[in-house]
């Protein structure tokens, strides 16, 4: 798996930005916590062509849903669609 720094560079190259934060409820903006009360870290992707969040990194209830593996998989798919080497 690639580091966050590398993934951010690769994302920027094809027009995306990665934001790191805590999973949050969209209504009320409260932080989602695990069974032990720790906040859950997640990632959102922003498409720079229209400045919208990428579906999957958020849904109807939560944002910052992606983990680094999800980010990497999304970027690999986009690179393949653009016929670029990841």
Helices and strands as residue ranges (DSSP letters): H 4-13, E 16-22, E 24-25, E 41-47, E 52-53, E 62-63, H 68-81
